[in-house]
Amino acid sequence: MTQLLAVVERDLRRFTRNPLVILSSVLMPLLYLLILGNSFQGELKNLSLVIVNLDNGPYASRAVELLHAIEEGAGTIRIFKETDQGKALAGVRDGRYKGALILPQDFSRKMTWGQGGDTGLFLDNTETISARTLRAIIVSAMANIESEFIPVRERDERVIVRDIELYKRVDYDQTLIPGVIIMAIFLGAMTTGAFNTVMDKFLGIDESYLLTPLSKTDIVLGLVLSGVIITTIIAILVLFLATFISGIYIWNTLSLYALLSAVLIIILSTLGLIGMMFVILGRANHPRIVGVLGGFLNVIFFFPSGAIYPVESFPGWLKAFAKVNPERYSVHALRTILFKGESLRGIEGDILFLAIFAGVTLSIATLSYKREL
């Protein structure tokens, strides 16, 4: 135990002498939260739509009114008007508008005769999300074009759908918090543990281990424990700062038991990722390899974790990979604790997977570690 603690102490001292590494591990996830959370914002806003109304009849005017109501209400679209179709289409091609809606001269006449009005919707489909959103807005508005008012009493023949939210409203930037915490853990796992062994090999320091009674277990577990301590502190700091920035005051909304459950998930995730880094980078001998693999590993583990996009919507092959992705279980567990107010109930499977993953990776890391020249 004394030998193990000596490795831990030495690694902690070395890490604390590099405050820039600690600062970057905290700031990078928070910058990700600020930039991505405020650039996506969950719902699209201010999509520019130009309307060319060649009819000016009652139904055409009604369609324009409905779209203006969406503009003033949800703010999804921003309406511009043109009298010339050519200018409107040129604006779409030039990128000034996301779409152009053409209301032809006989639109109201056909609607009056019950023939259905034909409209032209020209979309900049190079941006798929914007094009789909605009199409859905136009279709919804046209479906309500004959409704002159909203009835006070709902008629029995209509199908009414009422949204009932089971939990407190969560904004898009707040949903990124679990992913931000996992990103902080990943960065901590990259800059501790296995990275220190690579630096020791690069600088020739690891040869001094041969002169000591330290075993492979002492070296690996010592570096892992120091990495867990540092990374856990960073992740908890990111947790509190991210919730404060996004407006979730967890000390008021979560119980102590739930907070301790979140810390447990952070520790298990840290153990698993550090063990995985040892398995992947344990035989590397140059820090440049860590830099090259770092960005690659971050992409293939973070984006299929469900932190940004639901796993259920992945294609089959990516969904299969997500089933063995440890970050997916970490994100799901933290999201359940932070937003559903749960503690360990409902995340037993996540805890089991993370514990097994950590045990397996740490065992492989210890067995594969090379304590020789």
C-alpha positions in Angstrom: 0.0 0.0 0.0 2.9 2.4 0.8 4.4 1.8 -2.7 1.0 2.4 -4.3 0.4 5.6 -2.4 3.9 6.8 -3.4 3.0 6.5 -7.0 -0.2 8.4 -6.4 1.5 11.2 -4.5 4.2 11.6 -7.2 1.6 11.7 -10.0 -0.5 14.2 -8.1 2.4 16.5 -7.4 3.4 16.4 -11.1 -0.1 17.2 -12.3 -0.6 20.1 -9.9 2.5 21.8 -11.2 0.7 22.2 -14.5 -2.4 24.4 -13.7 -2.9 25.1 -17.4 -3.8 21.5 -18.0 -6.4 21.6 -15.2 -7.8 24.9 -16.5 -8.1 23.7 -20.1 -9.9 20.5 -18.9 -12.5 22.7 -17.1 -12.8 25.5 -19.7 -13.1 23.4 -22.9 -16.3 21.6 -21.8 -17.8 24.9 -20.6 -17.0 26.6 -23.9 -18.6 23.7 -25.7 -21.7 24.2 -23.6 -21.9 27.9 -24.3 -21.2 27.7 -28.0 -23.1 24.6 -29.0 -26.0 25.3 -26.6 -26.5 28.8 -27.9 -25.9 28.0 -31.6 -28.4 25.1 -31.8 -30.8 26.3 -29.1 -32.9 23.1 -29.6 -35.4 24.8 -31.9 -34.6 26.7 -35.1 -35.3 30.4 -35.1 -35.5 33.3 -37.6 -35.5 31.2 -40.8 -36.0 33.7 -43.6 -39.0 33.1 -45.8 -39.9 35.3 -48.7 -43.6 35.4 -49.7 -44.8 36.3 -53.2 -48.5 36.9 -53.0 -49.9 37.1 -56.6 -53.5 36.6 -55.5 -54.3 39.0 -52.7 -57.6 37.2 -52.3 -59.1 36.2 -48.9 -57.5 32.8 -48.7 -54.1 34.1 -49.7 -54.4 36.8 -47.1 -55.4 34.2 -44.5 -52.3 32.2 -45.4 -50.1 35.2 -44.9 -51.8 36.0 -41.6 -51.1 32.5 -40.3 -47.5 32.7 -41.2 -47.2 36.2 -39.5 -48.7 34.6 -36.4 -46.0 32.0 -36.4 -43.4 34.8 -36.9 -44.7 36.8 -34.0 -45.3 33.8 -31.8 -42.7 31.0 -32.0 -40.3 33.1 -34.0 -39.3 30.2 -36.1 -39.6 32.2 -39.4 -38.8 35.7 -40.4 -41.0 36.9 -43.3 -40.0 39.0 -46.2 -42.2 40.1 -49.1 -41.5 40.3 -52.8 -43.7 41.1 -55.8 -41.5 39.4 -58.4 -41.0 35.6 -58.4 -37.6 35.9 -60.1 -36.2 38.1 -57.4 -37.5 35.8 -54.7 -35.9 32.7 -56.3 -32.7 34.6 -56.8 -32.7 35.5 -53.1 -33.0 31.8 -52.2 -30.2 30.9 -54.5 -28.0 33.7 -53.2 -28.6 32.6 -49.6 -30.6 35.7 -48.5 -33.7 33.5 -47.9 -34.1 29.9 -46.8 -37.2 29.5 -48.8 -39.7 31.2 -51.1 -43.5 30.7 -51.0 -45.4 31.6 -54.1 -49.2 32.1 -53.8 -50.5 32.1 -57.5 -53.2 34.3 -58.9 -56.0 31.7 -58.7 -55.2 30.4 -55.2 -58.3 31.9 -53.5 -60.6 31.0 -56.4 -59.6 27.4 -56.3 -60.0 27.3 -52.6 -63.5 28.8 -52.9 -64.5 26.2 -55.4 -63.2 23.4 -53.2 -60.4 22.5 -55.7 -57.6 23.0 -53.2 -55.1 25.8 -53.7 -51.7 25.1 -55.3 -48.7 26.9 -53.8 -45.1 26.8 -54.8 -42.5 26.4 -52.0 -38.9 26.7 -53.2 -36.4 25.6 -50.5 -32.6 25.8 -50.1 -32.3 22.1 -49.5 -28.5 22.3 -49.1 -29.4 22.8 -45.4 -31.6 19.9 -44.7 -32.8 20.8 -41.2 -33.9 24.3 -42.2 -35.6 23.0 -45.3 -37.6 20.4 -43.4 -38.6 22.8 -40.7 -39.8 25.4 -43.2 -41.8 22.7 -45.1 -43.4 21.5 -41.8 -44.4 25.1 -40.9 -46.0 25.8 -44.4 -47.9 22.5 -44.3 -49.2 23.2 -40.8 -50.3 26.8 -41.7 -52.0 25.6 -44.9 -53.9 22.9 -43.0 -55.5 25.6 -40.8 -56.2 28.1 -43.6 -60.0 27.6 -43.4 -60.1 28.0 -39.6 -61.4 31.5 -39.0 -61.3 31.3 -35.3 -60.3 28.9 -32.4 -63.4 27.5 -30.8 -63.9 27.9 -27.1 -65.5 24.5 -26.8 -63.8 21.6 -28.5 -66.0 19.7 -30.9 -66.4 16.0 -30.4 -65.5 15.0 -33.9 -62.0 16.6 -33.7 -59.0 14.7 -32.4 -57.4 16.8 -29.6 -53.8 16.1 -28.5 -52.7 17.6 -25.3 -49.0 17.6 -24.4 -48.4 16.5 -20.8 -44.8 16.9 -19.7 -43.8 14.5 -17.0 -40.8 16.5 -15.8 -39.8 20.1 -15.4 -39.0 21.8 -18.6 -35.4 21.4 -19.8 -33.9 23.8 -22.4 -31.6 22.6 -25.1 -28.4 24.0 -23.5 -29.4 22.2 -20.2 -29.7 18.9 -22.0 -26.0 19.2 -23.0 -24.8 19.2 -19.4 -24.4 15.3 -19.1 -22.4 15.3 -22.3 -20.3 18.3 -21.1 -19.5 16.4 -17.9 -18.5 13.3 -19.9 -16.3 15.5 -22.1 -14.5 16.8 -19.0 -14.0 13.2 -17.8 -12.6 12.2 -21.3 -10.2 15.1 -21.3 -9.1 14.3 -17.7 -8.6 10.6 -18.7 -6.5 11.8 -21.7 -4.2 14.1 -19.6 -3.7 11.7 -16.7 -3.0 8.0 -16.3 -1.9 6.6 -19.6 -0.6 9.9 -20.8 1.8 10.1 -17.9 3.2 6.7 -18.7 3.7 7.8 -22.3 5.6 10.9 -21.1 7.7 8.8 -18.7 8.7 6.6 -21.6 9.4 9.5 -23.8 11.6 11.2 -21.2 13.2 7.9 -20.1 11.8 8.3 -16.5 10.1 4.9 -16.6 13.5 3.2 -16.5 13.9 4.3 -12.9 10.9 2.1 -12.0 13.2 -0.9 -12.7 15.4 0.2 -9.7 12.4 0.2 -7.3 10.3 -2.7 -5.8 7.2 -1.3 -7.5 5.1 -4.0 -9.2 3.0 -3.6 -12.4 -0.1 -3.4 -10.2 1.5 -0.6 -8.0 2.4 1.5 -11.1 -0.9 1.1 -13.0 -3.2 1.4 -10.0 -1.2 4.3 -8.6 -1.5 6.2 -11.9 -5.2 5.3 -12.2 -6.0 6.4 -8.6 -4.3 9.8 -9.1 -6.1 10.2 -12.4 -9.4 9.4 -10.8 -8.9 11.9 -8.1 -7.9 14.7 -10.5 -10.6 13.9 -13.1 -13.3 13.5 -10.6 -12.6 16.9 -9.1 -12.6 18.4 -12.6 -15.8 16.7 -13.5 -17.6 17.8 -10.3 -16.4 21.4 -10.8 -17.7 21.3 -14.4 -21.0 19.9 -13.2 -21.6 22.8 -10.8 -20.3 25.5 -13.2 -22.4 24.1 -16.1 -25.6 23.9 -14.1 -25.0 27.4 -12.8 -24.4 28.8 -16.4 -27.5 27.1 -17.8 -29.7 28.1 -14.9 -30.2 24.8 -13.0 -29.4 25.2 -9.3 -28.9 21.6 -8.4 -28.3 22.3 -4.8 -31.9 23.4 -4.6 -33.5 20.8 -6.8 -31.6 17.6 -6.1 -31.3 15.7 -2.8 -28.0 14.8 -1.3 -28.6 11.2 -2.3 -29.1 12.2 -5.9 -25.9 14.3 -5.9 -23.9 11.4 -4.4 -25.4 9.2 -7.1 -24.1 11.6 -9.8 -20.6 11.5 -8.1 -20.8 7.7 -8.2 -21.5 7.8 -12.0 -18.6 10.2 -12.5 -16.2 8.0 -10.6 -17.2 4.8 -12.4 -17.0 6.7 -15.8 -13.6 8.0 -14.9 -12.3 4.5 -13.9 -13.6 3.0 -17.2 -12.2 5.7 -19.5 -8.8 5.8 -17.7 -8.6 2.0 -17.9 -9.6 2.2 -21.6 -6.8 4.8 -22.3 -4.3 2.4 -20.6 -5.4 -0.4 -22.9 -5.1 1.7 -26.0 -2.1 3.8 -25.1 -0.2 1.6 -22.7 2.4 0.6 -25.3 2.7 4.0 -26.9 6.1 5.7 -26.4 5.6 9.2 -27.9 3.1 12.0 -26.7 2.4 12.8 -30.4 0.5 9.5 -30.6 -1.7 10.6 -27.7 -2.5 13.9 -29.5 -3.4 12.1 -32.7 -5.6 9.5 -31.1 -7.2 11.9 -28.6 -9.4 13.8 -31.2 -10.2 10.5 -33.0 -11.3 8.8 -29.8 -13.3 11.8 -28.6 -15.4 11.8 -31.9 -16.1 8.1 -32.0 -17.1 7.9 -28.3 -18.8 11.2 -27.7 -21.1 11.7 -30.6 -22.7 8.2 -30.5 -23.3 8.7 -26.7 -26.7 10.3 -27.1 -25.4 13.6 -25.6 -26.5 15.5 -28.7 -28.8 13.2 -30.8 -31.0 10.4 -29.5 -29.5 6.9 -29.8 -32.8 5.5 -31.0 -32.5 7.5 -34.2 -29.1 6.1 -35.2 -28.7 3.8 -38.1 -28.4 0.1 -37.2 -24.6 -0.2 -37.3 -24.1 2.9 -35.1 -26.8 1.8 -32.7 -24.9 -1.4 -32.3 -21.7 0.4 -31.4 -23.6 2.6 -29.0 -24.6 -0.5 -27.0 -20.9 -1.0 -26.0 -20.1 2.7 -25.8 -19.4 3.5 -22.1 -20.2 7.2 -22.6 -23.7 6.3 -23.6 -24.5 4.8 -20.2 -22.8 7.7 -18.4 -24.9 10.2 -20.3 -28.1 8.3 -19.7 -27.4 7.9 -16.0 -26.5 11.6 -15.4 -29.5 12.8 -17.5 -31.8 10.6 -15.3 -30.4 11.9 -12.1 -30.2 15.6 -13.1 -33.5 16.0 -14.9 -35.8 13.3 -13.6 -34.8 13.7 -10.0 -34.0 10.1 -9.6 -31.0 8.6 -7.8 -30.1 5.0 -8.4 -33.6 3.9 -9.4 -33.8 3.5 -13.1 -30.0 3.5 -13.8 -29.1 0.1 -12.3 -28.2 -1.2 -15.8 -26.0 1.8 -16.4 -24.1 1.3 -13.1 -23.7 -2.4 -13.8 -22.3 -1.8 -17.3 -19.9 1.0 -16.1 -18.7 -1.2 -13.2 -18.0 -4.2 -15.5 -16.4 -2.0 -18.1 -14.1 -0.4 -15.5 -13.1 -3.8 -14.1 -12.4 -5.3 -17.4 -10.3 -2.4 -18.8 -8.3 -2.0 -15.6 -7.6 -5.8 -15.5 -6.4 -5.8 -19.1 -4.3 -2.6 -18.5 -2.6 -4.2 -15.5 -1.8 -7.4 -17.3 -0.6 -5.8 -20.5 1.6 -3.2 -18.8 5.2 -3.7 -19.6 7.7 -3.2 -16.7 10.8 -3.8 -18.6 13.0 -2.2 -21.3 
